[in-house]
Amino acid sequence: MDILQMQLEVLLAEHKALRDEILAKTHLHVEIYIAFVATLGIFYGVIASNHLYDLIYLLPILALSLLLRIIWDQKIITVISHYLFQMEETIVKMFGSMCASNPELHQNPLNFWTGWQHYYWQHAPKHYYEWSMVLLFIVISILPSILYSLLCIFPTILLTSIDTKISSILHWTIFSFNLVVMLCTYCLIRENVFKRRGTWVEHIKAV
C-alpha cells in the first residue's frame, strides 16, 4: 500500500466520521422537537386543568433558550459541511493522481467520487424545516402568551374576568417584553436558518 492510498483511506475515514456527526445532530434535532412538542402539550394541559394561566409567560423564554441551542448545533453542522466540501475536493484530486499513476485507471476521477453536494443542489428540499421552526417557536410557544396578555389587559374581549395573580401594569410589561422576544426569535430563525440554507447552497454551487 503506497502513501497516497494510505492518505486516501485516512481522509475517507474522517469523511465518514464527520458525516455520521451531521446525521447524529440531525437525529438530535428530531428528538428535541418531539420532546418539546410533548412538553408543550403537558404544560398547556397542566395550565388549563389547574387554572394556572399566568405560567404561560414562562414559555417564550424557554422557547428562545431552546432555539439558541438548536442554532448553535446548526452552525456546527454548517462548519462541518464546509469542511467536508474542501475535503471532497482533496479526495477527488487524490483519485486523479491515482488514476494518472495507474494505467488501468485512466478515466475521470469523478467516476469514483461524484460529490453528494451536487445531487443535493439539484434536489434541494423546500423550506419546510424553517417554517416548522416558526410554527413551533413562535406560533405555538410565544403567540399564546401575547394573546393571554391582551385578554388580561382588555377583559371585555371575553366578557368575563380571567383568574390572574398579576396586575394590569405587569401584564402590559410582559406583553411588551414578549413582543420583543417574538421579534428576536423570528429574526434569529430568519438570519440563522433561512439565510443559512442560502449561503450553504451558494457554497455548494461554487464547488
C-alpha positions in Angstrom: 0.0 0.0 0.0 1.6 3.3 -1.1 1.5 6.6 0.9 -1.2 8.1 -1.4 -3.6 5.2 -0.8 -3.0 5.4 2.9 -3.7 9.1 3.0 -6.9 8.5 0.9 -8.1 5.9 3.4 -7.5 8.3 6.3 -9.5 11.0 4.5 -12.3 8.7 3.7 -12.5 7.5 7.3 -12.5 11.1 8.6 -15.2 12.0 5.9 -17.4 9.1 7.2 -16.9 10.2 10.8 -17.9 13.8 10.1 -21.0 12.7 8.0 -22.0 10.5 10.9 -21.6 13.5 13.2 -24.0 15.5 11.0 -26.5 12.7 11.0 -26.3 12.4 14.8 -27.0 16.1 15.2 -29.9 15.9 12.8 -31.4 13.0 14.8 -30.9 15.0 17.9 -32.9 17.9 16.4 -35.8 15.5 15.7 -35.7 14.2 19.3 -35.6 17.7 20.7 -38.6 18.6 18.5 -40.6 15.6 19.7 -39.7 16.2 23.4 -40.5 19.9 23.1 -43.9 19.3 21.5 -44.7 16.7 24.2 -43.6 19.2 26.9 -45.8 21.9 25.4 -48.8 19.5 25.4 -48.3 18.6 29.1 -47.6 22.2 30.0 -50.7 23.5 28.4 -52.7 20.7 29.9 -51.5 21.5 33.4 -52.2 25.2 32.9 -55.8 24.6 31.7 -56.7 21.9 34.3 -55.4 23.9 37.3 -56.2 27.4 36.0 -52.6 28.5 36.4 -52.8 30.7 33.3 -50.0 33.1 34.4 -47.5 30.2 33.9 -47.9 30.7 30.2 -45.5 33.6 30.5 -42.6 31.1 31.0 -42.9 29.6 27.5 -41.4 32.4 25.5 -38.1 32.3 27.4 -38.0 28.5 27.3 -38.6 28.5 23.6 -36.0 31.1 22.9 -33.4 29.2 25.0 -34.1 26.0 23.1 -33.9 27.8 19.8 -30.5 29.2 20.6 -29.3 25.7 21.4 -30.6 24.4 18.1 -29.0 27.3 16.2 -25.7 26.6 17.8 -25.9 23.0 16.6 -26.8 24.1 13.1 -23.8 26.4 13.0 -21.6 23.4 13.9 -23.3 21.4 11.1 -22.5 24.2 8.7 -18.9 24.4 9.7 -18.6 20.6 9.3 -20.3 20.7 5.9 -18.0 23.4 4.5 -15.0 21.4 5.8 -16.4 18.3 4.0 -16.7 20.2 0.8 -13.0 21.1 1.0 -12.1 17.5 1.9 -14.0 16.2 -1.0 -12.1 18.4 -3.4 -8.9 16.9 -2.0 -10.3 13.4 -2.3 -11.1 13.9 -6.0 -7.6 15.2 -6.6 -6.1 12.2 -4.9 -8.3 9.9 -7.1 -7.0 11.8 -10.1 -3.4 11.2 -9.0 -4.1 7.5 -8.6 -5.7 7.3 -12.0 -2.7 9.1 -13.6 -0.2 6.8 -12.0 -2.1 3.5 -12.8 -2.5 2.6 -16.5 -5.6 0.5 -15.6 -7.4 3.5 -14.1 -7.1 6.0 -17.0 -10.6 7.6 -16.5 -12.3 10.6 -15.0 -11.7 10.6 -11.2 -15.3 11.8 -10.8 -16.3 8.3 -11.8 -15.1 7.3 -8.4 -16.4 10.4 -6.5 -19.3 12.4 -7.8 -19.9 14.6 -4.7 -23.2 14.4 -2.9 -23.5 18.2 -2.7 -24.2 18.5 -6.4 -27.1 16.0 -6.1 -28.4 17.9 -3.1 -28.4 21.1 -5.1 -30.5 19.5 -7.8 -33.0 18.0 -5.4 -32.8 20.6 -2.5 -36.0 20.4 -0.4 -38.1 23.4 0.2 -38.2 25.5 3.4 -40.4 23.0 5.4 -37.9 22.8 8.2 -37.6 26.6 8.5 -41.3 27.2 8.7 -41.8 24.4 11.1 -39.4 26.3 13.5 -41.6 29.4 13.0 -44.7 27.4 13.9 -43.2 25.7 16.9 -41.2 28.5 18.5 -43.4 31.5 17.6 -47.0 30.4 16.8 -47.3 27.6 19.4 -44.8 28.8 22.1 -44.8 32.6 22.1 -48.0 33.9 20.5 -50.3 32.3 23.1 -48.6 34.3 25.9 -49.1 37.5 23.9 -52.8 36.8 23.3 -53.2 36.0 27.0 -51.7 39.4 27.9 -54.2 41.1 25.7 -57.1 39.1 27.3 -55.9 40.2 30.7 -55.4 43.8 29.7 -58.7 44.0 27.9 -61.0 41.5 29.8 -64.1 42.8 28.0 -62.9 40.8 24.9 -64.2 37.7 26.6 -66.9 39.5 28.6 -65.6 37.8 31.7 -62.6 38.1 34.1 -59.6 35.9 34.0 -58.2 34.3 37.1 -54.8 36.1 37.2 -52.5 37.0 40.1 -50.7 39.7 38.1 -51.5 43.4 37.9 -52.6 45.0 34.7 -49.4 47.1 34.6 -47.3 43.9 34.9 -49.3 42.3 32.1 -48.5 45.4 29.9 -44.8 45.0 30.8 -44.8 41.3 30.0 -46.8 41.9 26.8 -44.2 44.4 25.6 -41.3 42.1 26.6 -42.8 39.1 24.8 -43.4 41.1 21.7 -39.6 41.8 21.7 -38.9 38.1 22.3 -41.1 37.1 19.4 -39.4 39.6 17.0 -36.0 38.4 18.2 -37.0 34.8 17.8 -38.2 35.4 14.2 -35.0 37.4 13.4 -32.9 34.5 14.8 -34.7 32.0 12.6 -34.6 34.3 9.6 -30.8 35.0 9.9 -29.6 31.6 11.1 -31.9 29.1 9.4 -33.4 30.7 6.3 -30.3 32.5 5.3 -28.1 29.6 6.4 -29.7 27.5 3.6 -29.0 30.2 1.1 -25.3 30.6 2.0 -24.9 26.8 2.1 -26.5 26.4 -1.4 -24.2 29.1 -2.8 -21.2 27.3 -1.4 -22.4 24.1 -3.0 -22.9 25.7 -6.4 -19.4 27.2 -6.2 -17.8 23.7 -5.6 
